[in-house]
Amino acid sequence: MTAAAKEEPLLDEAAAILALHNGDAVEAIRTLLAERDAVEEKLRSAAIAMGHGFARGWRTTLPGKYVGEG
């Protein structure tokens, strides 16, 4: 697979997201950030709910912090 073939689906997704927001890039970014926050919250909940022995101490991380920590 070439680099151009890998980028094409991403460009299509970006164009689709912009189209959903009528070309308003700022609103599209706000929506993506809100979705990111929702996923982070789900990861925090999963990390808290998961028993400590289940994954032998594994903890997922986000840039600059562990999930479940402020």
Secondary structure, DSSP 4 states (H G I P E B T S, - for coil): --HHHHHHHHHHHHHHHHHHTTT-HHHHHHHHHHHHHHHHHHHHHHHHHS-TTTTTT---EETTEETT--
